[in-house]
Amino acid sequence: NCVADDPQYAAMGDNGAAMFKAYRQGLTRDFDALAAERPSFHVDHIEKTHLTVVMEPQELAEKMATFVTNYC
């Protein structure tokens, strides 16, 4: 779950940036609630934007490999 502010959101003005911030906070809350209900569910909150998939694929691949090693 990427939770960092994306600079593109600021280009949408204060309302757009606030909307996406609220969305990320709600998603984090819901992921945490799901993880509390289901011990087999794991979520990692990282201070990155959703562009991490494109900008830092190696780092993301390492996180996914660690997850598979630890939980599968």
N, C-alpha and C positions, 0 to 999 in steps of 0.2 A: 504494500500500500504506500504509494508515493505521496508524501504529505507537504512537500515544500511549495511555496508560492511560485507560480510560473510567471515570468515577466510579461508574457502575452496577456495574462489576465488584467494587468494594470492598463493595458491599451483599451480595455473595454469600459474603462471608467470605474468610479468608486462602486457603483452598484454591481457591475459585472465581477469585479475582484471580490467583493463581499459575498456574492452568490457562490462563487467557486470555493471560497474559504469555508463557508457554511456547509457546502456539499462535502468537502474533504473531512471536516469535523464530524459530520453525521456518519460518513462511511467508516471513519475510524471507530466511532462509538459502536456502530453496528457490528463491525468485525470483532471488536473486543467482546461484545456480548455473545456473539456466536462462539468465539473461542472459550469463553467461560462455560457455556452450555455443553460444548462438545470437546472433550479432551483430545480427540484425534485431529481437531482443526487447529492449524497453526497459521498465524499471520505475523508478518514483520513490517513494521512501520519505518520507512526510511526517509530521511530529509533530502529527497530528490524530487524532481518533477517527473511527470509521465514520459517525458522525452528521454529518460534514462535508458529505455529500451533501444533507442536509436543512438544516443550519444555515448553511452557506456555499456555496450552489450557484454563485454568481457566480465565486468563486475557483476552484472545481473546473472550471467551464466554461472559464475562461481557461487552466488547465493543460491541459485536453483540446484546446483550440484550438491551443495552442502545440505540443503533441505532433503533431497532424495536420499542421500547417504544416512541422514539422521532419522528420517521418518518413514521411509518406504522399505 
